[in-house]
């Protein structure tokens, strides 16, 4: 089965957890966008009502508005009932993930921290025995002094690459920051690494999501299944 079909299966399965009246976090990326489109279709059909969305990126906000999903902000609501978002790599045994391949990691983590349930939707190719084995850790860094952050990350053992856009210029996040992709290889202690990155001035956020995921929906050739913490 095509990867796109598996992504759609996972996302639409997760939308089954959405109930009328909820505040829903709208994730960024090629899998989560299927959830945004399904929620919009259910609103149009009347199967869902009174949904308010909080998008994880300006691109998702534009898509949600175009599809007719009412939006709100974390300034106007105390919490998000449920967020549906994708991931680049999933360590199922520890419920930890790497996110940020699409460049929205800062907003994605803000939304995840405000969510009662953080539902990660993936196809089975994203499953990994250890974080870092298959995907680098994105680090969003302030443009000022970014070279110092690159050296610091290298000293921690990463092979560091500046992410670039289609024109070859440094990729800019919605905040105007740079993203450094950090290949650590398999990470023995993701929580310890996350703490090191959290403590460094100039690293605005990183793609290690520790202790935030409550549910994972995995799609494979047999269909979609839910694994809850």
N, C-alpha and C positions, 0 to 999 in steps of 0.2 A: 504493500500500500504506500502511496506517495506520502512524503513527510508532511506536506501541507494538509492532507486529509487527516492525518493523525493529530496535528496541532488543532484543527477545527474540532475533532472529536473531544479532545481534552477540554478545550475552552467551553464548548457548549454543554458538556457534562457538568462543569463547575457552575454554569449559569443556573442549573437546576437548584442550586442552593439559595439563589436570590429570591427574596420574598417582597411583596408589595410593601411600600413604606420605608424600605431600607435606604441608608446612605451607603453607596457602593464605591470602592476604590477601583478606578479604571486603569489597568496596567498598560505599560508601554511595550511594544514589540510585536513580532510577527505571529505569536501565538495568542497573546492577550487581546489583540485587535479583533479576533473572531468572537471573543466574549462581548466586546463593546457592540459589535454588529448584531449579535443575538439578543442582547438586552434591548437594543433599539427596536428590533423586530417585534419582540414581545410587548413592548410599550405601545407600538402602533396597533397591534392586534387586540389590545386590551387584556392580555394575559398577565401583565404586570402594570402597576399603577403607583404613582407617588414616589417614584425612584428619584434620588438625587445622586449625581455622580461627582467624584473628586478625581480628576485626571492626573496622571503621573508625569505628563509632559505637555508642552504647548501643542505638539502634533496631535496627541490624543484628545486634547481639549477641542481643537478645531474639528476633528472627526466626529466627536460626540455631539457638538453643536449642530453640525451639518446633518446628523442623523436624528436630531430632535431630542436628545437626552438632556434633561435639566441638570445644570451643574451648580455646585455650591463650593464652599471653601472651608478649610480647617479653622478659619476665624469665625465661621458661622455655626459650626456644629462641634459638639464636644468629642465625638468619636465616630469612627467609621465601622459600620456593622460587619462588612465583609469586603475584602479586596481580592480581585482575581488578577494575577500577574504571572508572567513567564519567568524562566530562569535559563542560564547558560549551562549550568552544571548542577547536579543534585546528588548529594550523599544521603541516601535514603535512611541509612541506619542512624544517623545523627540529626536528621531533619535540618541540615544546613545546606545552603545553596550559594552559588556565585551568580551575581546579576550585574548588569551594566553594559552588556554587549551592544545595546542600542543607545547608550550614552545618557540614560535618564536615572542613574543610580541614586543620586542625592534625593530627588523628589520621590523615587520609589521607596527609599528607606524611610523618609519622613511619613509617607502614607502608611507603610507597613507598621511603623511604631504606633500609629494612631488607630490601628485596626484591631477589632476584637477577634477576627479570623483573617489570617493571611493564607489564601489558597493559591498554591503554585501549580500551574498547568504546563505539562511538558509531554513531548513524545519520548519513547523509551531510549532514544539515542543520547539523551541528556543525563542518564543515570551513570554514576561513577563510583568506583570503590573509595576514592579519596578526592576531596576538593583540590583543584590545581592539577590533577592528572591529565585533564583534557581541555582545560580552558584557563587562560591567564586571569589574574585578578585585576579588574580595572580600578584605578585610583584617580579620582577627580581632584585636581590640584589647582590652586590659585595660579593665574598666569604670572604674577609677580614671584620671582624666585623659584620658578618651576624646576630649574636645573638642579637646585639644592635638593629638591624632593626626589628627583631622578637618581641622584647620587646616593641619597639615604636608602631608597628602595633597593638599589643595587647592592649596598652594603648588607642588606637583610637577606641577600641571596637571589634576588630576582634578575632576570634578563628583562630590561625595561625598553619599551617601544612607545614613542609618541604616536598617538592615534591621529590619523589624517583624514581629511574629507576627500570628496571626489576630485577636487582640484589640486590635491597635494598639500594644501595648507593645513595647519593644525586644526583638528576637529574642535569645535566649541560646543559646550553643553548649553542648555537653556539659561544657565547662569553666566555664560561667557567664559567658563573655566576650561582648562585643558584636561585631557584624559590620558593617563599613562597606563598602558597595558603591561602587567607585571607577571612574567612567567616564573613562578616559584617551583614548578614541578609539583608532585604530590606533597601536600602540606600536612605535616605530622600533627600539628596543634593549631587548627584554624582560630580558635578563641584567643590563644596567646598572640598570634600574628595580628588579629583584629585589634587587640588592645594596644599593641605597638603602633599601629597605624592611627588609631584613635587619638593617641597622645601627641602626635606630631603636628605642630603648627604648619599650615600650608597645605596639608592633605585635608581637603574639605569633606571627603567621604570615600569609602572603598566598597567594593562589590561583595565582601563577605557578609552574608546575612546569617547571624548567629542568634538563636533563641527567638526568632520572629515568626517562623513558619509554623502554622497549626495543621494544615492539610495539604496534601499533594495529590493531584490527579495525573495519572500516567496513562497515555494511550499507546497501544501497540496493535499488532495484527489481530489480537483477540477482542479488542474494544478498549474502553476506558474504565479505569478502576480508581477508587478513592482510598488513600491511605491517610489516616488521621493520627495525630500525635497522642 
